[in-house]
Amino acid sequence: MSGALSTLGLGSQGVLTRDIIDQLKAADESSIIKPIERKIELSNTKQTTLSDIKKLITALNTQVVSLSEPELYQKKSASLTGSSITVETSIKAKEQNFNLDVKSLATRDIQESTQGYAYEDALMDAQTLTFNIDGNDYTVEVGITDTLKTVAQKIGEQSDGKMEASVLNVGGVDGFKLILKAKDTGVDNTITVTSSLGGSPFTRIGDAPKDAEVELDGITITRKSNSFDDLIEGVTLNLTNVGKTSVKIEQNSEKLIEEMAAFAEKYNTVIDKLSAVTKYDAENKSAGVFQGSSEIRNITSSINNIIGRTLTEDGKTVADFGFEIQRGGKISFKESDFKEMLKEDTSKIEDFFRGTDGDNGLFNKFEDALFNINTSSSGAIKSLDKNLEDRLKSLGIDQIKAQTRLDDRYEIMAKRFAAFDAVIGRLSSQSDAIQGMIDAQFAKE
């Protein structure tokens, strides 16, 4: 039969040809296969669009989470007049002013071995070294094979990290010495060394260690460290030099304002996208890919409701905190209004957006809503995504079945055309033979 198909049209003199079959098949594909392909293309477009929506909602959720952190609302910063200290603040710090006069810095004990050596691997005399620091005794056994380097290592290992030892070439003949340092500053970390050979094999370099001494608003205070956080709640003081410094701790809302503006931008981006995919343009007679989708409409109304219906006990809305709801559901952030509210009462802003103790504020509600929309297995995004996956699988099966039926139909048609073409060819040959006989007979007469 394949031979007959390859010569299709010869018997019928071009009436029953492969081109005719192909044209008929193309017409059927246009009416049967193409609509399925268009549905598949639309579903793929919807999947891509849904992925874009999910990314935008994820970005909005990330912004909302950052705005739920207490540090944003309670951040403080310190301005200094003077250079004797640096200041670190936490959210526990209160707005205040104070003066600090650094009288002395805490120093640490540094000692060197009284005996010098010609090189760093020189052997030390066998002995027992006893170190006392911070009320604790540490013993180091020096063997006959121990060098300066190994003794230094033993001191570091056997003193619970309270002392550091190293070998230093201080210069001159027999200039290699064992240097001993207290890791921490303060009088309590004074090092005392005795040797089983008698006396102390170390001598102090410079002055004896001292505690830090400061005057806080005229009150004298001592500490063994140059950094301490137990004088003022939420404030860490780092002493750098002797001298006076005035400190002013105040609210720092720059980051909060920046994040609020970013929230409005990301929120509007989501609203714009949801509007674009659901709207119908009557003038151009074009529709968004999710036009008529109840799931997308529910997403829009869900986040719009949080913005529009969150109230304080005294009836304040987002409009009282620098946000204005615009036509179409978008919002604008009025920085100047927000700053005025900050001057009035920062705690009210935190209560509205974070809620009391970080619960039931506007952004807490947003987190819950966006989780339900974007992440929950029963949420709109996952529901839509599953529906689209199921739809694409179903359309793929429909496409394969329709194409198979069409191929089978036209394969049968081609075979029938070939059979008809052969019959026509035989009849044509017989007709030609009869006509020849008739013509011959007439020719004899």
N, C-alpha and C positions, 0 to 999 in steps of 0.2 A: 504494500500500500504506500510505503514511503516513496517509491518510484513514481507512483501515480500522483502523489501530492506535489512532487517536484516538477511535474509536467502539467500541473493543473492549468486548464484554459486552452490547451492545444486542441482537444476534441471539440470544445464548444466554440472554438475560434475566438477566444478572448472574452466570452460572456461570463463563464464561471471561473474567476481568477482569484489568486491569493490576495490581491489588493482589495477586492470586494469584501472578503472575509475580514481582513485587517481593518477596513473602514467600519464595518458593522461592529467589530469588537471594540474599536476605539469609542464608538458612540455609546455602547453599553458601559464601558469603563467610566466614561464621563458622567453617566447618569447613576451608576451604582457604586463604583470605587471612589471616585473623586469626593463625593459627599462625606464618606468615611474618613478619607485623608484630611479633609478640612476640619472635621471634628477632632482628629488626632492632633493636628497642628494647633487648634484652639486650646486643647487640654494641656499640651506642652507649654504654650504661652501662659496659661493660667498657673502651671506649676512654677515657672520661672518668676512670674509676678508674685506668687505667694511666698517664694523664697526671699524676694526683695522685701516684702512686707515684714517677714519674720526677722530679717536683719535689722530693719529700722526699729521694730518693737524691742528687739534685744538691746540695741543701742540706747533706747529710751529707758529701758529697765536698769541698765548699768548706771545711767545718770541718776535715776531715782534712788538706787541703792547708795550711791555716794552721798546723796543729799539726806540720807537717813542717819548718817554718822554724827554723833554728838560733837566731835572735834570741830566740825565746820561752824557750829553755832556758838561754841564756847571758847574758840581760839583767842588767845591773848598774845600780845607782843610787847616787848620792853624797849623803850627808848632811853638811851643813856647820855648823861652829861659827865664826861670823865672816862678814863681808860684803865682803871685799876681792876675792873672785873668784866666778865661777860655773863649774860643771863639767859637761861633757858626757862620757858614756861610751859605748863601743861594746862589742861582744861579746868583743873581745880584752882588755878590762880585767880585771885580777886583783883579787880581794878583798884590800884593804890599807888602811892608815892612813898619812897623812903630814900635815906642817905646812908651810904656805907663808906666807912673810912678804914682802909686796909693798913694796919700798923706793921704787920710782918707776914711773910709767906711761910708756909710750912716747908721745911727742908728735910732731906733724908741723910742718913749716916753713910759716909764713904771712907773706907780705910784701905791702907796698902800694907803689904808685908814689909817688916823692918829689914829683912834680908833681901838682897838683890841676887840675881842669877845671870849667868852668861848667855843663856839661851832658853827658849820656852819649854823645851823638853828636858830641862835639867831636873835631876832627882831631888826631892825634899828629904829632910831628915825624918826617919820613922818616929811617930809620936801620936798622941791622941789630942785632937783639937776639940774644945768644948765651946759652943756658941750659945749666947743667951740673947734673945730678942723677943719683945712683946710678951715677956713673962714665961717664955718657953726655952728649954735647953735642948740643943741638938749636938750630937757627938759624931765626929768624923775621924775614922781611923786612917792614918797615913802609913802605908807600908814602905818597905825599903825599895820597892820598884816603882813607887808612885812619882810621877812627874808633876810639874806645875799644872799642866793641862788636866791631868786626871784628878788632881785634888780639887781644882776649880769645878770640874764636873760633879764630883762627889758632894761638894757643898751645896750646889744647886739642887741635886736630887734629894738630899737628906734633910733639907730645911723647910720642907712643905711649901716651897716657893717663896718663902719670906726673905730669902737672900739671893743675890746674884753674884757670881764670881767669874772672873776672867783674867787672862794673862795680858799684861800691857808692857810694852817697852817704853819706859819713861826716859831713856837716854843715859849716856855715860857708861862707865865700866860696870859690869854686872847690873845692867839696867832693866832686866826682865823681872817684873814684880807681879804678885798675886793681888788683884784689886777686888775688894769686897764692898758690895753695895746693899743697903736695905731696899727691898722692893718698894715699900711704902714710906711715906713721910711721917714726921711727928716724933715727939720725945719718946713715946712708947716703943718706937722702933729703933731705939739706940742699940747698937751691937756691942756686946762684951765678949772678948775672946781670951781663953786661957789655954795653955799648952801643958801637956804632961812633962815637958822638958823644963817647965818653969816660966813664969811671966806670960806676957802676951806677945805673940809673934806679929801683931799688927799695930799700926799707929794711925790715928785719925787724920784725914786730909781736911783742912779747913776747920770751920766751927762745928760745935756739937749740933745735932739735929734740933730743930725748933718746931713748935706748933704754930699754926696760923693764928693771928690775933686780929680781930676786926672790931669796929664800933658800929653797931646798927642803931641809927638814930640816938647816938650817945651811950648805948649800952655795950659794955665790953664783953666779947665772946671769944673763946678759943676753940679750935678744932685741930685735929692731927692731920687733916687733909686740906688741900687747896680747893676742893670741890665738895660742896655739901648742899643737901636739899631739905634739911630739918629745921631751918630757921623760919621760913615763910612757906605756907602751904602752896604747893603747886609751882614753886620757884626753886631752881637750882642755881647756885652762885658759884662761879668759877673765878678764883682769884688769879690775877695775872701780874700785877705790879703793886707796889706800895703807893697809896694815894687815895683821894676821895672821888666818889662817883655818885651822882644822883640818878635815881631810877624812877621811871614812870611806866606803870603797867596798865595797859588799856585794851579794850576790845579791838580785835583785828578781824574785820568782816570782808576784806577784799576778796578772799577766796570764795566765801559764801555768795557774794554778789555775782562773781564770775560763774559759779556753778548754777545759780538761779537763771541767769541769762542763757546758759547752755541748755538748761532744761526746757525753756520756752522754745528754743530753736529746734530741739529734737522732737518735742511734742508737735510742733507745727509741721515738721517734715512728715510725721506719721499721718496727721490729719490730711495733709495735701495728697499723700499717696492713696489713702483710703477713698478720698473724694474722687480722684482721677480714675480709679479702677471701677467705680460704681456709677459714674455720671452718664447721662445721655445727652449728646449734642444734637439738639433738634435741627439746628441750621445745617450742619454737615451730615445729619442722619447717621451718626456714629456713636457707638456705645463702648464703655469700658469693659474689659474682659470679665469683670465680676458684677456687671450691671444686673440688678435684681437679686443679688446674693444676700440672703438673710443673715448668713454668718458674718459677712463683712460689715453689714449695717449694725449688727449687734456689737461688734468690736468698737465701732465708732461711738455708738451711744454709751457703751460701758465706760470708756475713758472720758467722754464728755460729761457724763453724770458726776464723776468724781470731782472734776474741776468745778462744775456748776453747783453741786449740792453739799459740798463740805462746809460746815458751819462751826463756829465756836459757840460756847454756851451763851455768849452775849450777842450772837447773831452775825458775827463778822464772817466775810467770805474772802475769796482770793483777791477780790477787788480792793479790800482794805490792806492788803499786803504787797501791793505793787503789781498785780496782774490784772489785765483787762481782757475780758472775753469778747472776741470780735465776731462779726457775722461769719457764719460758716463753721464755727466751732474752734477757730484758732485763737491763740492768746498772744498778748504783747506784754513785755516786761518793762515796767516803768521804774527805772533804777532810782530816780530821784525820790519817788514815793516810798520805795523800799528803804532807802537810807533814812528817811524821816521816821519811819516806823522803828528802825534800829535805834535811833536816838531816843525814842520814846520808851521802848521796853524790848530788849532782845529776847527775854524769856517768852514773851507772847508769840514771837515769830517761831521760836523753837517748838512751843506747844502746838501751834497750828500745823506746822509742816511735819514735825517728828512725832507729835503727840506727847502726852504725859509719860515720862519714863520710856520714851521711844515706842509708844504704842498708840494706835488709833489716830495718828496724824494723817494729813493728806498723802504724804509719800508712802506711809505704811499701807494705806488703802490702794495706792497705785501698784505697789509691789504685789499685793494679793491679786489684784485684777489682771496685771500683766502676766503673772504666773499662770492664772487660769486660762488666759487667752493663748499664750505662747508655748507653755510647757506641759500643762495638764493633759493627760491622755484623752480627756473628754472635752478639751478646749476647742475653740473655733479653728485654730491653725491646724492642729493635728487632725481634726475631723475633716476639714477641707482637703488636707493633703492625702488622707486615706481615700476619700471619695474620688479624688483625681487619679490616684494610682489604680483604684478599681476600675474607673472609667477607661483609662488607657489600656489596661489589660483586656477589658471587654471589647473595646474598639479594635485592638490588635487581632483578637480572635475573629471578630466579624470581618475584618479586612482579609484575613487569610482564607476564611470560608468563602467569601464572595468572589475572591480572585480564583480560587480553586474551581468553583462552580462555573465561572465564566470561561476559564481555560478548558475545562472539560466540555462545555457546550460547544465552543468553537473548534475544538479538536474533532468532535463528532460531526459538526457541520462541514469541516474541511474534508473529512472522509466521505461524507455524502456527496459533496460537490465533485470529488474525484470520481465517485461511482457514476454520478449523472453525466459528468464530462466524458467518461469512457463510453457510456451508452450512446450519448449524442454523437460521439466520434464514429462508433460503429454504424449507427443509422445514417450518418452523413456519407460514410464510405459506400454503404449499400445503395443509398440514393444515387450516388455518383455512378455506380456500376450499372444500375437499371437505366439511368439516363443515357449511359453510353450505349447500351444495347438498343434502346429506342432510336437513338441517333443513327446507329449502324443500319437498323432495319429500314429506316426512312431513306437512307443513302442508297440502298439496293434498288428501291422502287424508282 
